[in-house]
Amino acid sequence: MRETATNEIGIPGSAIDEVFPFHVAIDEQLQVVQVGTSMARIAPELAVGTALATSLVLRRPHGQLTIQTISDAYDQPFLLELRDSGVRLRGQFLRVPDGIWFYLGSPWFDSAAEIEAAGLSLADYPAHDPMAELLMIGQTQQIALNDLHEVNERLGQQREAVRRTERIYRDAIAAADAVAYHANTGSDRFEFIDAGISRLTGHNADEMTPSLLQSFIVETREIGHRGDDAASDHPATRRSDHRIRAKDGSERWLSEASIEVADKDGRATGVVGILEDITERKDKEAERERLSVELDTILRLSPQGFAAFDARGLLSYCNPSFEEMTGIQRTRLKGVQLNEFDDIFSALSDEGSVFTSFVDLAEDDSDEITIMRPRRRTLTRSLRPMHSATDEHSGWVLFMRDVTREREIDRMKSEFLSIAAHELRTPMTSVRGFAELLLSDEYDQAMTREIAETIHRQSTLLVHIVNGLLDIARIEAGQGEDFVYERHSLHDLVQQTVDSLHIPGDSRNVKVSLTPGEAPIILADANKMIQAMTNVLSNAYKYSPNGGEIALTIMRRARNGRAEVAIQVSDAGIGMDETEVSRLFERFYRADPSGAIPGTGLGMSLVREIVELHDGAMEVDSKRGLGTTVTVILPEATQPDNLANAGAAR
């Protein structure tokens, strides 16, 4: 494309030119932003930045050439006329994202001579344009039609010449794998029709009539019609595409080019035309459209980032995920060279970050970078060349995948294994050490019992840690699939928990305050819910080494239109500061790191897993030295069918 055909709108001119080289793109102010190569040839006054109306006049539909007119009738054909040359263009406006309108049209000429006079050639037209086909067969067809007109005028004197000429052009049409015909006006018969009609319809030429041929047509698409005005000096010509259903039921597409023939007085005597099988072309167009839509949909839905560059290294396309990863809109990337992406990603990274240049990425290799903006991400990058059907280099595709979560999971796994190994090693070391003491020497009964009790206590801690890890692993793996959700009175579950909880050597009781009136009903797995409440109450005991009241309160509440019930456990223990509260649900975290208070550091993590699988939430309020309040919030089962709904939701 020439300089005026820019890539400002996000759709490369080369891609549009393949199908509509006579296109022009405008913005909402009717300013030209892109011009097709063929359009630029016949309308040199059209240039990027100029107003469309200064070069073109609207002929149909009637009205002024404004965005409102275009928007109101965008699905209708538009007839525009070039002010300077008077050439008329027929086409349609199409709106694309970012407020851009495309006029996809084609100039109309009455003959190949007029097309050539306008300085156009076959290269200026796409394959589907009737003008391209007119140029392709123009010389042969024009000679044939001129001869036919001449023969018609001198029919009596030159009948043999007409037959000879017809034979010549029938052979020429047959060689072009097309079917020629001559139909008489006012009668249902063909003066002649090629034998190839049997291949298209299943009926031989002898039995074929215009009405029979018409009966095969399922759908017609008019491509162009000229000379139907009575004042016209040119014979009426027509271009149409027909979808027909043949005798055997198969369907195919035929392209028809026809022209009226007249006698010496100008009276129409018939129609001469050519039928060409374009089924394969139509199938390819449909397949190309389908693949284009599928590819665009896949790229738009893909979570991976894609950016395509043409053979010159200019960005031609990037999908929404690419924009989301970089925080840069496609409009800001238009015309950016591949080698400029190093500067772009350097700006998104920490100052001083060094990574491999995009253009230096090996064809079968990839690397990993970390960017800080618009948010911290770890990305893998790979660059692959593109090649055309003839194996010519046509550009590159940049592929980026966000592996931030994967790297974070790897880090968390490593951290968890490290912590778990440390927590397990401590009691195991104690068990092994005291067992070696028993094996290495003999002690009196009191010392032997003390050592045995230590081994028992540490091995019990090991069992608790392993059981806690197994409980968490089972819950996370099953996502509550093994939970049995049933309707339970919350008062009953709390009472069972309190009755079963006994801390050796602790004479304190839990002060339970129940909701007044009817007991709340919840949908829960009773065993798992009792396990969660036991862990919360056990922490209240353990982290209140100096005694003090432990209170359990059940209350109803409403939040966001949902009926809820809250189980609140308060103690007067050692309490926690804000940092400790923020880490309360981390596995193996204990507010008292001294080890004086027994525990595995898994209890509250397990509680949160169980509560969240019951569609609940947790709140913690604590002050250092003043105690802690833990609140478990659960949805109240207000309707009998909530059980079914809860099961379906999970």
Secondary structure, 3 states (H helix, E strand, C coil): CCCCCCCCCCCCHHHHHHHCCCEEEECCCCEEEEECHHHHHHCCCCCCCCEHHHCEEEEECCCCCCHHHHHHCCCCCEEEEECCCCCEEEEEEEEECCCEEEEEEEECCCCHHHHHHCCCCHHHCCCCCHHHHHHHHHHHHHHHHHHHHHHHHCCCCCHHHHHHHHHHHHHHHHHCCEEEEEEECCCCCEEEECCCHHHHHCCCCCCCCHHHHHHCEEEEEEEEEECCCCCCCCCCEEEEEEEEECCCCCEEEEEEEEEEEECCCCCEEEEEEEEEECHHHHHHHHHHHHHHHHHHHHHHHCCCEEEEEECCCEEEEECHHHHHHHCCCHHHHCCCEHHHHHHHHHHHCCCCCCCCCHHHCCCCCEEEEEECCCCCEEEEEEEEEEECCCCCEEEEEEEEEECHHHHHHHHHHHHHHHHHHHHHHHHHHHHHHHHHHHHHCCCCHHHHHHHHHHHHHHHHHHHHHHHHHHHHHHHHHHCCCCCCCEEEEHHHHHHHHHHHCCCCCCCCCEEEECCCCCCCEEEECHHHHHHHHHHHHHHHHHCCCCCCCEEEEEEEEEECCEEEEEEEEECCCCCCCHHHHHCCCCCCCCCCCCCCCCCCCCHHHHHHHHHHHCCCEEEEEEECCCEEEEEEEEECCCCCCHHHHHHHHC
